[in-house]
Amino acid sequence: MTSVSRRGFFGLTAAGAALAATEPAPSAATAAASDLSSLTRDAQPIGTEEHGARLARVQGLMQQQKIAAFLIESGPSLEYFTGVRWHRSERTTAALIPADGRTVVVTPYFEEPSIRETLKVAADVRPWKEDESPFALLAGALREHAPGALAVEPTTRLFIVDRVSKAATSAPAVIPGDDLIRACRMHKSPHELALMQAANNVTIAALRHAHRHVEAGMTGSDILGLMVSATQALGGAHEFTLVLLNEASAFPHGSIKPQQVRAGSVILIDTGCSVHGYQSDISRSWVHGSASPRQRELWDTVKRGQELAQETAKLGVPVGTIDRTVRDFYESKGWSRDYGLPGLSHRTGHGIGMEVHEAPYLVRNDTTPLEAGMCFSDEPGLYIPGEFGIRLEDCWYMTEKGPKLFTPLARSLEEPI
């Protein structure tokens, strides 16, 4: 289980309008999605061979850097290297990947059969019973290998690292494993790109469906129901949907105040799904009824910002340059500087793959050179507090010939999808 972001928190409730609500599935939304069919029947999960190649790569990097082992708690990185898809709880499930030799997976005794269902690599599964210590098992696996530093996957919880270190005969030097994760997960394989394409196909189709069915009087919860039922009917696992209406559209990740669609409403939907663990993230904004000149101007400016991001994306260019280029354009139009409001208060985009947000980031101080296989969102929104905001977002990946979009950019305010 990954941590829940503000986007995820509001998106998995009734679009931020009713914090106690769960994902709704109203009969009207379900009926509206009845004519949709799956787009993901041919999508195949990452196989054993690719998981094995990933392990070989990270072990090679560890050998070069004199790292003894890599500690990874359950979550996207554990799934990336071993195939194990598992949630986080107070009962530790984790893997120790040595620089040389078999991976060790530690999990509760009664969870072992479930863990083996998704395990895709040759590994020693060492279960622990309720009165035993998973940390002693991990420390024991660490002692079986040559001494050296213990790298830790960056989202691994501190108590696991602390207790493994204390259980070790001699406490290892603990170092961050960020660079190992970036080196492996930052560049997507053709199979990964295909799964991301499938996820984006589902999400853009679900948005098209919702756009056709939004009516005056609907709440964020109603529209969320449309998105959830459509995403599921189209073959995606719904991950999040933010529905931001009227003044709430100026809050990039939502407001708790309930809103309804009315004439002249700005409707901003930010949504994503997963297909075999790979994510989509798309946003569309439009106006219900007739748009004001101010709404139209803002929409057109954001569209141009998206286009500039694509035009700036060239091999070797620091990813932060994309953010600076869009920001320079906005500032030339009179919008606030330095991530201020009214203006673009967040980065132009983020890396995406097995997680909706992952490195590198399209923020002006990120100097990572743009390379083939990197995947990002392109979402240079503009927000006017107290009035409205516009965000258009599509995901893309870098190729040797330039950027390639998973979904076409919005055409116009009248044809946003």
N, C-alpha and C positions, 0 to 999 in steps of 0.2 A: 504494500500500500504506500502510495506517495502521500506527502503532506498536502493538505487542501489549501489552495491559495484563496485569496479574497475573491478572485474571479470564479473559482470552483465553488466556493461557499455560496455566493449569491446565485450562481448559475444552477446549482443543484437544488436550491429552494425555489420558491415561486418567483423567480426572476428578481429577487431582492424585495418583492412586495409584501411577502408574508413569511417571516423567517421560520415559522414552525411547519410550513407546508413541505411535503415530499413531492417527488416528481409526479405531476398529475397525469391522468390518462382519461380525460373526459370523453364520453361517448361520441360527441361531435367530432373531436380530434381524431379518434380512432376510425370513425366512419369516413372522414375526409381522406385518410391514408389508405383506405381499403383498395384503391386502384393502383397503388405503388407496388413494385416487385423488387426483389433483391438485386443489387448491383455487384455483390461480392461472392457469388457462388464459386467463381474460379480462383479466388484469392487463396493462396496456400501459406501456412505459417513458415517461419524460418526453420530450416531443417537441421538435422544432426551434423551434416558436413560443415555448414556455415558456422554453427556454434563451436565446432571443434577448431576451425580456423581462427575464430576470435580468441579462444583460449591460447592457442599457439602464439598468436601475435602479442597478447599481453604478457605471456611468460617470456617471450624474447625481449621485450622492453624491460621487464624486471631484471633479467640477467645482465643486460647492458648497464643498468643503473644500480646494480648490487643490492637489489631489494629481495629480501628472503621470501616474503609472502604478501598477499593482498587480501585484506579482510573486507567482505561485502555483506551487508545486511540485506534481507528481503526487500525487493523493490525493482525498479526498471533495470538497474545494472546487474543484479543477480539473474534476472531473466535474460538479459543480453548475452551473458557469458555461459549460462548453464541451461537456459530454458525454463528454470523453475519460476513459476508464477505464483507468488504467495503474498499475503497481507502481513502487515506489521501489527504486533500486539505485545503484551508484556512477556509472552513466551517467545524467546529468541529463536529465529531461524536465520542462519547465516552460512556463508561459505568462506573457506580459507583456500585461496588459490596459491600454491607454492610456485616459486620460480622454476622448479623442475619437479615433475611428478604429478600424481593424481590430485584432483580437487577433493576437498573434504567438505561435505554439507552436514551441518548440525541442525537438528530439528526435534521437536517434541516426539516422543515415542508413538503417540496415537495419531500424529500427523504424517508419519513416514509413508504410508500408502498413498496419500494425496500428493505428497512431494514427488514421489517417484512417477506419478502420472505425467508430469510435465518436464521431468529431468531429461535433457537431450544429450548429455555428455557422459563419458565414463567417469564415475566419481565414487568415493567412499561415503555412504550415508551413515552417519553416526547418531543414532537417536538418543535422547535423554529422557528419563522418566521424571515424574513430577517432583521427586525429592532429590534429584541430581542437578548438577551444574552444567549448563551448556558452555559456560566460559572455561571450565576445566577441560572440556573436550576440545575446544578451539585452541587453548594453550598447549594441550598435548599434541595436537596436530602441528603446531608451530615448532615444538621441540624436535620433531622428527626430521627437520630440515636444517641446512647449514645456517649458522647465525647471520643476522643481518637486520636491516630495517624492516619494520612492518608498515606497509602502506595501507591507508584506510580510505575506503570509498567515501566521498564527501558528505553524503546524507546519513551515514551510519550514526546511530545515536551514541552519545558520549558514554552512557553507562555501560554499553557493551565493550567499547574500547578500554575503558578504565578497568573493568573486571577481568577482561582477558589479560591485560598487562599485569595485574596483580596475581593472577593465577599462574603466570609463567614463572619458570625457575629463576630466570633473570629477566627483568623487564626489558623488552626490546625498545629500540629507538622507534618511535611512532612518527610517521611522516604523512602528509596529505597525499591522497591518491588522485587528486584532480587531474594531473597531467596524464596519468594512465588512462583515465576515462575519456579525456578529450582526444587523445591520440587514437583511441579505438572507435568511439561512438560519434565523433564529429563528422566523419566522412561516411556517407551512406552507400551501401552496396546496391547493385541493380535490383535485387530482391526487396530490399528495404524501400527503395524508391517506388517500386510497383505497389507495395502495400500502402504507402502514403498516398499514391495516386488514387487507389481505391477508396481510401478514407475521404479524400477531398471530393471525389465524384459523388459519394453519398451525401456529404454535407451541402454541396452546392445544389444538389437536387432537392434536398429537404428544405433549403432556403427558398428555392423556386416555388415549392409547394406551399410553404407558409405565406409567401408574398401574395399568392393568388387567393388565399383564404382569409387574410386579415380584414376585419370589418370594424366599423365604428362601434364603440362600446366595449370592445374586448379589453381585458386586462393583460398584464404581463403573464399571469398564470395561464390564461387561455392560449396565448401564443406559444408559451413554453410547451403546453400540451400538444400543440400542432407539431412542434419541432421534435419532441420525443417520439411521438407515434410515427412520424415520417422517417426519422433516422432509423428506427428499428425495422420498419417495413422495408427500407432500402438496403438492409443488411449490415448496418453499422451498430457498434455498441455506443450508445449515447454517453458522452462524457460530461458536457456542460452546455448550457445555453443561458446567456445573459439577454434579457429583453429590457431595453432602456427606452422609455417613452417620455416625450415632452422634455421638461426641465431635467429629468433624470438622465437624459442622453449626454449631459455635460459631465456626468460622473463616469470616468472610464470603466470602472468595475462595479457600478450600480449604486442604488439608493434603496433604503428600506421603505420609503414613502410610496404607497400604492398610486398607480397612474392608470388612465384609460385612454384608448385611442379615440381621438376626436378630429374634426376637420382641422387640417393644418398641423397635425401631430408629426413630429419627427419620430420615426421608428428605427431604432438601432438594435440589430440582433448580432451578437457575437457568439459563435457556436462551434462545437467540434465533436468528433466521434473518433473511435479507434477501430482498426481492422487488424486482428492478430497482433495487438499491442502497439501499432503505429498510428500516430495522431494526425488529425486535421485541425485547422483553426481558421475560420473564415468570418468576416464581418461584412454586413451590408447595412446601409442607411438609406431611407427614403422618406417621403412626406405623404401622409394620407390626405388625398385631395390636392388642392392647389398649393404650390410652394410659393413662399414670399421671395422677393429678390435677394434678401439676406441669406435665406436658406440655400437658395440656388448658388449664390456666390461661394458660400462656404463649401458646398458639395463639390463644385468645380475645382476649387483650390486644392481640396484633399485628393481629388482624382489626379491632378497634376503632380502633387507630392508623391503619389504612388508611382507615376510614370518616371519621375526623376530618380527615384530609388532604383528602378530597373535600369535606367540609362547609365547610372553611376557604377553599377555592379560589373567589375572587370577583374579578371584573374590578377592576383597580387596586390590589389588595392586593399588597404586596411578597412575592415568592415565598418569601423567608426566613421570613415569618410562618407558613407551612404547617409548616415544620420546627419552629419554636418551639412551635406549638400541640401537635403530637404529643409533643414532648419534655416539655412541662409536664404532659401527661397521664401519661406514663410515670413522671416524677419523683414525681407525686402517689401513684403505686402503690409507691414505694420504690426504683425503679431509679436507677442512678447518674446524676449530673449531668454536664453539659459533655462529652458524647461519651465518658464513661467506661464501664467494664465492672464488673460485669454490667449490661447495658443496651443502648442503641442507640449503637453506636460510629461509625456513618457517617451521612451526610446522609439525609434522608427520601426523596430522589429526585434525578433528574438530567434534563436535557433530552435529547431523543432525536430522531433523524431519519435522516440519512445515516450518522451515527455513533451507536454505542450510548450514548456519553457526550458530550454537547455542552451549551453554554450555553443558557439559564441553569440554575442548580442550586438545588434545594430544600435549602439550607443557611442557617442562621439569619442570617448576615451578608450575604446576597445581597438587595439592595434593588430589583432589577428589578421594575417593576410588572407584574402578570399581565395579559396581553392575549390577545385572540382569535387562534387559530392557533398558539399556543405548545403544545409537546408535552412530556410528562414521564413518568417512571416514578413509581410510588407504592409504596415498599418500606421501611416503617419496622420493620425486623426487631428482634429481641431475642436477645441471646447471653449464655450462661453458660459461661465458660471451664471446661474440664474436664468439662462435662456435655453440653450440647446447645444448639442455637439454632433459632429459627423465623424464616423470612422468607416473606412473601407479597408478591407484586409483580405489578402490572398497570400498563399504560401508558394514558394519557389525554391529551386535548387540550382546550384552553379554547375555548369558544364565547361568543357574546354573551349566551347564556342560562345559562351556567354550565359546569362541567366535564362532559366526555363520555368515558366509558371505551371503550377498544377491546375489552376483554374484561370480563365480569362478575367482581366480586370473588368469592373463594372462599366457598362456602356454609357449610361446617362442617368440622371435623377429619375427619369420616367421608366427606364429599363435598367434597374440596378443589378439584375441577374441575367 
